[in-house]
Amino acid sequence: MNAVSPVTPFHRRANPAPLPADPMADALLGGATSAELARTALPQEYVAAHLRVEDVDMFGGTDDKDVRKSLRVGRVPMPELAPDEVLVAVMASSVNYNTVWSAIFEPLPTFSFLKRFGATGGFAARHDLPYHVLGSDGAGVIVRVGGGVRRWQVGDHVVMSPVQVDDQEPATHGDGMLGADQRVWGFETNFGGLAHYTVVRASQLVRKPAHLTWEEAASITLCAGTAYRMLVSRQGADMKQGDIVLIWGATGGLGAYAVQMVKNGGGIPVGVVGSAAKAAALERLGCDIVIDRSEIGMGGDEPPGPERTIELGRRLGKIIRERAGGDPHIVFDYIGRATFGISVFLARRGGVVVTCGSSTGYQHHYDNRYLWMNLKRIIGSHAANLQELWECLRLFELGKLMPTLSTVYSLDDVGEATRLVQTNAHLGKVGVLCMAPEPGLGVTDPGLRARIGEHRLNPLRVMPGTEAAVRPEALLAGRV
């Protein structure tokens, strides 16, 4: 596991909790061979970020549901492995908004997901527990494989798809995301990636890009894969050259990948952000047109009323036409309630609004006349199937896409990392080191990294001497 010189700020508690004895961790960090790893004993317990069922009602009646109060880091039992699963030692993970939803127990406590999954029986029953290990991103090393696993072996370096599918369900073979038994790992399943170990199905695995560090690789799969399906896939907007694409939250985990994909595909990215600091970061990312919400007088997370929606839409549309030469062919919207009505209004005649989430609320209101009379479409998109994720990861290996990691926390400080995402005081992706002791490890192809160029990697990183430009308090001014 070669090291590179890390420039990402690393947040680690001054007096971290002592780790339990773990011969497997020692072997991995000591450079053990695959054969040695296969012979090394596993711990009976491991360290994980998790929720407890007894805390479900802890935020009742409170306005600020601070995730630092509900997220725990401690030991949990090592689960049994099913025949089609692998056990991965997680070197790094990252925070997604589903970690926030889980930790505030909204819109539903995730323990209800675990109970329904466990009720299906068999190995699924393991997931119905009084604790829930979170995390839907991860990069690490396979340390055990189930008896039914064919294409992977101990010692392989992998990243994990956030989607768990049932390969015995017919719909899965048309598109994995259409299967009724599709679940998001670490959100709708237990044993997620914010831990020293995780259990995943072999059908969730993709090889880790060899030129990336553990934390860079762990920041890719959920957000980049989701953006790929939304924009590039035939299942999404099917973007073409010359398309004008409006991207809300363009420096977020999803938005920053969307900007790169639009640029790569010959489109014109129009990024909307909520502060001057984020606008500066978006320019560094290479976005063609950068719009601060203050330019159109757009406020916080509350949805505008019908008249205000049209007023804001007209202001934003005028700016886009002046700078891009036309109305958006595609609107990329994961913000939800605060922006969706404007998105439907703004898309051009025959245009597309593609949505994958609702970080400001699920109940969307829009004027349907602007949809049906102008032949627009709304496309719902969710994560990515395995083929789409493989194609997306190939773009990283070709140097066409770059990680959008901005900062890294230790697993002990996962509460602080998740709070950063909850308050939208972050850029791009917030990484979490799990078993890796420090940033910069995991590169096994330094030649490829050098050819791509260290200076091109992680365009949203806080470089030495520039921390003040993007510190959290500067970003709190805007939430989209």
Secondary structure as a PSIPRED ss2 file (coil, helix, strand):
# PSIPRED VFORMAT (PSIPRED V4.0)

   1 M C   1.000  0.000  0.000
   2 N E   0.000  0.000  1.000
   3 A E   0.000  0.000  1.000
   4 V C   1.000  0.000  0.000
   5 S C   1.000  0.000  0.000
   6 P C   1.000  0.000  0.000
   7 V C   1.000  0.000  0.000
   8 T C   1.000  0.000  0.000
   9 P C   1.000  0.000  0.000
  10 F E   0.000  0.000  1.000
  11 H E   0.000  0.000  1.000
  12 R C   1.000  0.000  0.000
  13 R C   1.000  0.000  0.000
  14 A C   1.000  0.000  0.000
  15 N C   1.000  0.000  0.000
  16 P C   1.000  0.000  0.000
  17 A C   1.000  0.000  0.000
  18 P C   1.000  0.000  0.000
  19 L C   1.000  0.000  0.000
  20 P C   1.000  0.000  0.000
  21 A C   1.000  0.000  0.000
  22 D C   1.000  0.000  0.000
  23 P H   0.000  1.000  0.000
  24 M H   0.000  1.000  0.000
  25 A H   0.000  1.000  0.000
  26 D H   0.000  1.000  0.000
  27 A H   0.000  1.000  0.000
  28 L H   0.000  1.000  0.000
  29 L H   0.000  1.000  0.000
  30 G C   1.000  0.000  0.000
  31 G C   1.000  0.000  0.000
  32 A C   1.000  0.000  0.000
  33 T C   1.000  0.000  0.000
  34 S H   0.000  1.000  0.000
  35 A H   0.000  1.000  0.000
  36 E H   0.000  1.000  0.000
  37 L H   0.000  1.000  0.000
  38 A H   0.000  1.000  0.000
  39 R H   0.000  1.000  0.000
  40 T C   1.000  0.000  0.000
  41 A C   1.000  0.000  0.000
  42 L C   1.000  0.000  0.000
  43 P C   1.000  0.000  0.000
  44 Q C   1.000  0.000  0.000
  45 E E   0.000  0.000  1.000
  46 Y E   0.000  0.000  1.000
  47 V E   0.000  0.000  1.000
  48 A E   0.000  0.000  1.000
  49 A E   0.000  0.000  1.000
  50 H E   0.000  0.000  1.000
  51 L E   0.000  0.000  1.000
  52 R E   0.000  0.000  1.000
  53 V H   0.000  1.000  0.000
  54 E H   0.000  1.000  0.000
  55 D H   0.000  1.000  0.000
  56 V C   1.000  0.000  0.000
  57 D C   1.000  0.000  0.000
  58 M C   1.000  0.000  0.000
  59 F C   1.000  0.000  0.000
  60 G C   1.000  0.000  0.000
  61 G C   1.000  0.000  0.000
  62 T C   1.000  0.000  0.000
  63 D C   1.000  0.000  0.000
  64 D C   1.000  0.000  0.000
  65 K C   1.000  0.000  0.000
  66 D C   1.000  0.000  0.000
  67 V H   0.000  1.000  0.000
  68 R H   0.000  1.000  0.000
  69 K H   0.000  1.000  0.000
  70 S H   0.000  1.000  0.000
  71 L C   1.000  0.000  0.000
  72 R E   0.000  0.000  1.000
  73 V E   0.000  0.000  1.000
  74 G E   0.000  0.000  1.000
  75 R E   0.000  0.000  1.000
  76 V E   0.000  0.000  1.000
  77 P E   0.000  0.000  1.000
  78 M C   1.000  0.000  0.000
  79 P C   1.000  0.000  0.000
  80 E C   1.000  0.000  0.000
  81 L C   1.000  0.000  0.000
  82 A C   1.000  0.000  0.000
  83 P C   1.000  0.000  0.000
  84 D C   1.000  0.000  0.000
  85 E E   0.000  0.000  1.000
  86 V E   0.000  0.000  1.000
  87 L E   0.000  0.000  1.000
  88 V E   0.000  0.000  1.000
  89 A E   0.000  0.000  1.000
  90 V E   0.000  0.000  1.000
  91 M E   0.000  0.000  1.000
  92 A E   0.000  0.000  1.000
  93 S E   0.000  0.000  1.000
  94 S E   0.000  0.000  1.000
  95 V E   0.000  0.000  1.000
  96 N C   1.000  0.000  0.000
  97 Y H   0.000  1.000  0.000
  98 N H   0.000  1.000  0.000
  99 T H   0.000  1.000  0.000
 100 V H   0.000  1.000  0.000
 101 W H   0.000  1.000  0.000
 102 S H   0.000  1.000  0.000
 103 A H   0.000  1.000  0.000
 104 I H   0.000  1.000  0.000
 105 F C   1.000  0.000  0.000
 106 E C   1.000  0.000  0.000
 107 P C   1.000  0.000  0.000
 108 L C   1.000  0.000  0.000
 109 P C   1.000  0.000  0.000
 110 T C   1.000  0.000  0.000
 111 F H   0.000  1.000  0.000
 112 S H   0.000  1.000  0.000
 113 F H   0.000  1.000  0.000
 114 L H   0.000  1.000  0.000
 115 K H   0.000  1.000  0.000
 116 R H   0.000  1.000  0.000
 117 F H   0.000  1.000  0.000
 118 G H   0.000  1.000  0.000
 119 A C   1.000  0.000  0.000
 120 T C   1.000  0.000  0.000
 121 G C   1.000  0.000  0.000
 122 G H   0.000  1.000  0.000
 123 F H   0.000  1.000  0.000
 124 A H   0.000  1.000  0.000
 125 A H   0.000  1.000  0.000
 126 R H   0.000  1.000  0.000
 127 H H   0.000  1.000  0.000
 128 D C   1.000  0.000  0.000
 129 L C   1.000  0.000  0.000
 130 P C   1.000  0.000  0.000
 131 Y E   0.000  0.000  1.000
 132 H E   0.000  0.000  1.000
 133 V E   0.000  0.000  1.000
 134 L C   1.000  0.000  0.000
 135 G C   1.000  0.000  0.000
 136 S C   1.000  0.000  0.000
 137 D C   1.000  0.000  0.000
 138 G C   1.000  0.000  0.000
 139 A E   0.000  0.000  1.000
 140 G E   0.000  0.000  1.000
 141 V E   0.000  0.000  1.000
 142 I E   0.000  0.000  1.000
 143 V E   0.000  0.000  1.000
 144 R E   0.000  0.000  1.000
 145 V E   0.000  0.000  1.000
 146 G C   1.000  0.000  0.000
 147 G C   1.000  0.000  0.000
 148 G C   1.000  0.000  0.000
 149 V C   1.000  0.000  0.000
 150 R C   1.000  0.000  0.000
 151 R C   1.000  0.000  0.000
 152 W C   1.000  0.000  0.000
 153 Q C   1.000  0.000  0.000
 154 V C   1.000  0.000  0.000
 155 G C   1.000  0.000  0.000
 156 D C   1.000  0.000  0.000
 157 H E   0.000  0.000  1.000
 158 V E   0.000  0.000  1.000
 159 V E   0.000  0.000  1.000
 160 M E   0.000  0.000  1.000
 161 S C   1.000  0.000  0.000
 162 P C   1.000  0.000  0.000
 163 V E   0.000  0.000  1.000
 164 Q E   0.000  0.000  1.000
 165 V C   1.000  0.000  0.000
 166 D C   1.000  0.000  0.000
 167 D C   1.000  0.000  0.000
 168 Q C   1.000  0.000  0.000
 169 E C   1.000  0.000  0.000
 170 P H   0.000  1.000  0.000
 171 A H   0.000  1.000  0.000
 172 T H   0.000  1.000  0.000
 173 H H   0.000  1.000  0.000
 174 G C   1.000  0.000  0.000
 175 D C   1.000  0.000  0.000
 176 G H   0.000  1.000  0.000
 177 M H   0.000  1.000  0.000
 178 L H   0.000  1.000  0.000
 179 G C   1.000  0.000  0.000
 180 A C   1.000  0.000  0.000
 181 D C   1.000  0.000  0.000
 182 Q C   1.000  0.000  0.000
 183 R E   0.000  0.000  1.000
 184 V E   0.000  0.000  1.000
 185 W C   1.000  0.000  0.000
 186 G C   1.000  0.000  0.000
 187 F C   1.000  0.000  0.000
 188 E C   1.000  0.000  0.000
 189 T C   1.000  0.000  0.000
 190 N C   1.000  0.000  0.000
 191 F C   1.000  0.000  0.000
 192 G C   1.000  0.000  0.000
 193 G C   1.000  0.000  0.000
 194 L C   1.000  0.000  0.000
 195 A E   0.000  0.000  1.000
 196 H C   1.000  0.000  0.000
 197 Y E   0.000  0.000  1.000
 198 T E   0.000  0.000  1.000
 199 V E   0.000  0.000  1.000
 200 V E   0.000  0.000  1.000
 201 R E   0.000  0.000  1.000
 202 A H   0.000  1.000  0.000
 203 S H   0.000  1.000  0.000
 204 Q H   0.000  1.000  0.000
 205 L E   0.000  0.000  1.000
 206 V E   0.000  0.000  1.000
 207 R E   0.000  0.000  1.000
 208 K C   1.000  0.000  0.000
 209 P C   1.000  0.000  0.000
 210 A C   1.000  0.000  0.000
 211 H C   1.000  0.000  0.000
 212 L C   1.000  0.000  0.000
 213 T C   1.000  0.000  0.000
 214 W H   0.000  1.000  0.000
 215 E H   0.000  1.000  0.000
 216 E H   0.000  1.000  0.000
 217 A H   0.000  1.000  0.000
 218 A C   1.000  0.000  0.000
 219 S C   1.000  0.000  0.000
 220 I C   1.000  0.000  0.000
 221 T H   0.000  1.000  0.000
 222 L H   0.000  1.000  0.000
 223 C H   0.000  1.000  0.000
 224 A H   0.000  1.000  0.000
 225 G H   0.000  1.000  0.000
 226 T H   0.000  1.000  0.000
 227 A H   0.000  1.000  0.000
 228 Y H   0.000  1.000  0.000
 229 R H   0.000  1.000  0.000
 230 M H   0.000  1.000  0.000
 231 L H   0.000  1.000  0.000
 232 V C   1.000  0.000  0.000
 233 S C   1.000  0.000  0.000
 234 R C   1.000  0.000  0.000
 235 Q C   1.000  0.000  0.000
 236 G C   1.000  0.000  0.000
 237 A C   1.000  0.000  0.000
 238 D C   1.000  0.000  0.000
 239 M C   1.000  0.000  0.000
 240 K C   1.000  0.000  0.000
 241 Q C   1.000  0.000  0.000
 242 G C   1.000  0.000  0.000
 243 D C   1.000  0.000  0.000
 244 I E   0.000  0.000  1.000
 245 V E   0.000  0.000  1.000
 246 L E   0.000  0.000  1.000
 247 I E   0.000  0.000  1.000
 248 W E   0.000  0.000  1.000
 249 G C   1.000  0.000  0.000
 250 A C   1.000  0.000  0.000
 251 T C   1.000  0.000  0.000
 252 G E   0.000  0.000  1.000
 253 G H   0.000  1.000  0.000
 254 L H   0.000  1.000  0.000
 255 G H   0.000  1.000  0.000
 256 A H   0.000  1.000  0.000
 257 Y H   0.000  1.000  0.000
 258 A H   0.000  1.000  0.000
 259 V H   0.000  1.000  0.000
 260 Q H   0.000  1.000  0.000
 261 M H   0.000  1.000  0.000
 262 V H   0.000  1.000  0.000
 263 K H   0.000  1.000  0.000
 264 N H   0.000  1.000  0.000
 265 G C   1.000  0.000  0.000
 266 G C   1.000  0.000  0.000
 267 G C   1.000  0.000  0.000
 268 I E   0.000  0.000  1.000
 269 P E   0.000  0.000  1.000
 270 V E   0.000  0.000  1.000
 271 G E   0.000  0.000  1.000
 272 V E   0.000  0.000  1.000
 273 V E   0.000  0.000  1.000
 274 G C   1.000  0.000  0.000
 275 S C   1.000  0.000  0.000
 276 A H   0.000  1.000  0.000
 277 A H   0.000  1.000  0.000
 278 K H   0.000  1.000  0.000
 279 A H   0.000  1.000  0.000
 280 A H   0.000  1.000  0.000
 281 A H   0.000  1.000  0.000
 282 L H   0.000  1.000  0.000
 283 E H   0.000  1.000  0.000
 284 R H   0.000  1.000  0.000
 285 L C   1.000  0.000  0.000
 286 G C   1.000  0.000  0.000
 287 C C   1.000  0.000  0.000
 288 D C   1.000  0.000  0.000
 289 I E   0.000  0.000  1.000
 290 V E   0.000  0.000  1.000
 291 I E   0.000  0.000  1.000
 292 D E   0.000  0.000  1.000
 293 R H   0.000  1.000  0.000
 294 S H   0.000  1.000  0.000
 295 E H   0.000  1.000  0.000
 296 I C   1.000  0.000  0.000
 297 G C   1.000  0.000  0.000
 298 M C   1.000  0.000  0.000
 299 G C   1.000  0.000  0.000
 300 G C   1.000  0.000  0.000
 301 D C   1.000  0.000  0.000
 302 E C   1.000  0.000  0.000
 303 P C   1.000  0.000  0.000
 304 P C   1.000  0.000  0.000
 305 G C   1.000  0.000  0.000
 306 P H   0.000  1.000  0.000
 307 E H   0.000  1.000  0.000
 308 R H   0.000  1.000  0.000
 309 T H   0.000  1.000  0.000
 310 I H   0.000  1.000  0.000
 311 E H   0.000  1.000  0.000
 312 L H   0.000  1.000  0.000
 313 G H   0.000  1.000  0.000
 314 R H   0.000  1.000  0.000
 315 R H   0.000  1.000  0.000
 316 L H   0.000  1.000  0.000
 317 G H   0.000  1.000  0.000
 318 K H   0.000  1.000  0.000
 319 I H   0.000  1.000  0.000
 320 I H   0.000  1.000  0.000
 321 R H   0.000  1.000  0.000
 322 E H   0.000  1.000  0.000
 323 R H   0.000  1.000  0.000
 324 A H   0.000  1.000  0.000
 325 G C   1.000  0.000  0.000
 326 G C   1.000  0.000  0.000
 327 D C   1.000  0.000  0.000
 328 P C   1.000  0.000  0.000
 329 H C   1.000  0.000  0.000
 330 I E   0.000  0.000  1.000
 331 V E   0.000  0.000  1.000
 332 F E   0.000  0.000  1.000
 333 D E   0.000  0.000  1.000
 334 Y C   1.000  0.000  0.000
 335 I C   1.000  0.000  0.000
 336 G C   1.000  0.000  0.000
 337 R C   1.000  0.000  0.000
 338 A C   1.000  0.000  0.000
 339 T C   1.000  0.000  0.000
 340 F H   0.000  1.000  0.000
 341 G H   0.000  1.000  0.000
 342 I H   0.000  1.000  0.000
 343 S H   0.000  1.000  0.000
 344 V H   0.000  1.000  0.000
 345 F H   0.000  1.000  0.000
 346 L H   0.000  1.000  0.000
 347 A C   1.000  0.000  0.000
 348 R C   1.000  0.000  0.000
 349 R C   1.000  0.000  0.000
 350 G C   1.000  0.000  0.000
 351 G C   1.000  0.000  0.000
 352 V E   0.000  0.000  1.000
 353 V E   0.000  0.000  1.000
 354 V E   0.000  0.000  1.000
 355 T E   0.000  0.000  1.000
 356 C C   1.000  0.000  0.000
 357 G C   1.000  0.000  0.000
 358 S C   1.000  0.000  0.000
 359 S C   1.000  0.000  0.000
 360 T C   1.000  0.000  0.000
 361 G C   1.000  0.000  0.000
 362 Y C   1.000  0.000  0.000
 363 Q C   1.000  0.000  0.000
 364 H C   1.000  0.000  0.000
 365 H C   1.000  0.000  0.000
 366 Y C   1.000  0.000  0.000
 367 D C   1.000  0.000  0.000
 368 N C   1.000  0.000  0.000
 369 R H   0.000  1.000  0.000
 370 Y H   0.000  1.000  0.000
 371 L H   0.000  1.000  0.000
 372 W H   0.000  1.000  0.000
 373 M C   1.000  0.000  0.000
 374 N C   1.000  0.000  0.000
 375 L C   1.000  0.000  0.000
 376 K C   1.000  0.000  0.000
 377 R E   0.000  0.000  1.000
 378 I E   0.000  0.000  1.000
 379 I E   0.000  0.000  1.000
 380 G E   0.000  0.000  1.000
 381 S C   1.000  0.000  0.000
 382 H C   1.000  0.000  0.000
 383 A C   1.000  0.000  0.000
 384 A C   1.000  0.000  0.000
 385 N C   1.000  0.000  0.000
 386 L H   0.000  1.000  0.000
 387 Q H   0.000  1.000  0.000
 388 E H   0.000  1.000  0.000
 389 L H   0.000  1.000  0.000
 390 W H   0.000  1.000  0.000
 391 E H   0.000  1.000  0.000
 392 C H   0.000  1.000  0.000
 393 L H   0.000  1.000  0.000
 394 R H   0.000  1.000  0.000
 395 L H   0.000  1.000  0.000
 396 F H   0.000  1.000  0.000
 397 E H   0.000  1.000  0.000
 398 L C   1.000  0.000  0.000
 399 G C   1.000  0.000  0.000
 400 K C   1.000  0.000  0.000
 401 L C   1.000  0.000  0.000
 402 M C   1.000  0.000  0.000
 403 P C   1.000  0.000  0.000
 404 T C   1.000  0.000  0.000
 405 L E   0.000  0.000  1.000
 406 S E   0.000  0.000  1.000
 407 T E   0.000  0.000  1.000
 408 V E   0.000  0.000  1.000
 409 Y E   0.000  0.000  1.000
 410 S E   0.000  0.000  1.000
 411 L H   0.000  1.000  0.000
 412 D H   0.000  1.000  0.000
 413 D H   0.000  1.000  0.000
 414 V H   0.000  1.000  0.000
 415 G H   0.000  1.000  0.000
 416 E H   0.000  1.000  0.000
 417 A H   0.000  1.000  0.000
 418 T H   0.000  1.000  0.000
 419 R H   0.000  1.000  0.000
 420 L H   0.000  1.000  0.000
 421 V H   0.000  1.000  0.000
 422 Q H   0.000  1.000  0.000
 423 T C   1.000  0.000  0.000
 424 N C   1.000  0.000  0.000
 425 A C   1.000  0.000  0.000
 426 H C   1.000  0.000  0.000
 427 L C   1.000  0.000  0.000
 428 G E   0.000  0.000  1.000
 429 K E   0.000  0.000  1.000
 430 V E   0.000  0.000  1.000
 431 G E   0.000  0.000  1.000
 432 V E   0.000  0.000  1.000
 433 L E   0.000  0.000  1.000
 434 C C   1.000  0.000  0.000
 435 M C   1.000  0.000  0.000
 436 A C   1.000  0.000  0.000
 437 P C   1.000  0.000  0.000
 438 E C   1.000  0.000  0.000
 439 P C   1.000  0.000  0.000
 440 G C   1.000  0.000  0.000
 441 L E   0.000  0.000  1.000
 442 G E   0.000  0.000  1.000
 443 V E   0.000  0.000  1.000
 444 T C   1.000  0.000  0.000
 445 D C   1.000  0.000  0.000
 446 P H   0.000  1.000  0.000
 447 G H   0.000  1.000  0.000
 448 L H   0.000  1.000  0.000
 449 R H   0.000  1.000  0.000
 450 A H   0.000  1.000  0.000
 451 R H   0.000  1.000  0.000
 452 I H   0.000  1.000  0.000
 453 G C   1.000  0.000  0.000
 454 E H   0.000  1.000  0.000
 455 H H   0.000  1.000  0.000
 456 R H   0.000  1.000  0.000
 457 L C   1.000  0.000  0.000
 458 N C   1.000  0.000  0.000
 459 P C   1.000  0.000  0.000
 460 L C   1.000  0.000  0.000
 461 R C   1.000  0.000  0.000
 462 V C   1.000  0.000  0.000
 463 M C   1.000  0.000  0.000
 464 P C   1.000  0.000  0.000
 465 G C   1.000  0.000  0.000
 466 T C   1.000  0.000  0.000
 467 E H   0.000  1.000  0.000
 468 A H   0.000  1.000  0.000
 469 A H   0.000  1.000  0.000
 470 V H   0.000  1.000  0.000
 471 R C   1.000  0.000  0.000
 472 P H   0.000  1.000  0.000
 473 E H   0.000  1.000  0.000
 474 A H   0.000  1.000  0.000
 475 L H   0.000  1.000  0.000
 476 L C   1.000  0.000  0.000
 477 A C   1.000  0.000  0.000
 478 G C   1.000  0.000  0.000
 479 R C   1.000  0.000  0.000
 480 V C   1.000  0.000  0.000
